[in-house]
């Protein structure tokens, strides 16, 4: 049961480090994956970023919307973060507000999904080898074609 008055009991919840921004996902997540692109490396400070994909219309900000800030690159999704503590929270398509990727480290508990692919492996950090975990690997976006051999 959620302790936040605006959140549903069956929601998946999360937020930033300082607690200013809170969100909920009202339906089970539809997937998750790792991104090894240079933007995710620089945004996260890590070799890859794990993100989960909510069902369309199931993600919403329940507190701190006025604290959110975004960086929108020339191509790709806008990167949303807390303007107070800097926590990276989610990415959203500039053309489809339902296309969201939630940073898995921001969930309050187990979100119920595990990463099922690795994308942009052609840009992988040379200082951290990609683990041999059996996940499909895509040289660029997983939407760009079949996995690499």
Secondary structure as the mmCIF struct_conf table of DSSP 4:
data_model
#
loop_
_struct_conf.conf_type_id
_struct_conf.id
_struct_conf.beg_label_comp_id
_struct_conf.beg_label_asym_id
_struct_conf.beg_label_seq_id
_struct_conf.end_label_comp_id
_struct_conf.end_label_asym_id
_struct_conf.end_label_seq_id
BEND BEND1 UNK A 3 UNK A 4
TURN_TY1_P TURN_TY1_P1 UNK A 5 UNK A 6
BEND BEND2 UNK A 7 UNK A 7
TURN_TY1_P TURN_TY1_P2 UNK A 9 UNK A 10
STRN STRN1 UNK A 12 UNK A 15
BEND BEND3 UNK A 17 UNK A 20
STRN STRN2 UNK A 22 UNK A 25
BEND BEND4 UNK A 27 UNK A 27
STRN STRN3 UNK A 31 UNK A 35
HELX_RH_AL_P HELX_RH_AL_P1 UNK A 38 UNK A 44
BEND BEND5 UNK A 45 UNK A 47
STRN STRN4 UNK A 49 UNK A 53
HELX_LH_PP_P HELX_LH_PP_P1 UNK A 54 UNK A 55
TURN_TY1_P TURN_TY1_P3 UNK A 56 UNK A 57
STRN STRN5 UNK A 59 UNK A 63
HELX_RH_3T_P HELX_RH_3T_P1 UNK A 65 UNK A 67
STRN STRN6 UNK A 68 UNK A 72
BEND BEND6 UNK A 74 UNK A 76
STRN STRN7 UNK A 78 UNK A 82
TURN_TY1_P TURN_TY1_P4 UNK A 83 UNK A 85
STRN STRN8 UNK A 88 UNK A 92
BEND BEND7 UNK A 94 UNK A 95
TURN_TY1_P TURN_TY1_P5 UNK A 97 UNK A 98
STRN STRN9 UNK A 100 UNK A 103
HELX_RH_3T_P HELX_RH_3T_P2 UNK A 104 UNK A 106
STRN STRN10 UNK A 107 UNK A 107
BEND BEND8 UNK A 108 UNK A 109
BEND BEND9 UNK A 112 UNK A 112
STRN STRN11 UNK A 117 UNK A 119
HELX_RH_3T_P HELX_RH_3T_P3 UNK A 121 UNK A 123
TURN_TY1_P TURN_TY1_P6 UNK A 126 UNK A 127
BEND BEND10 UNK A 128 UNK A 128
HELX_LH_PP_P HELX_LH_PP_P2 UNK A 129 UNK A 131
STRN STRN12 UNK A 136 UNK A 137
BEND BEND11 UNK A 139 UNK A 140
TURN_TY1_P TURN_TY1_P7 UNK A 142 UNK A 143
BEND BEND12 UNK A 144 UNK A 146
HELX_LH_PP_P HELX_LH_PP_P3 UNK A 147 UNK A 148
#
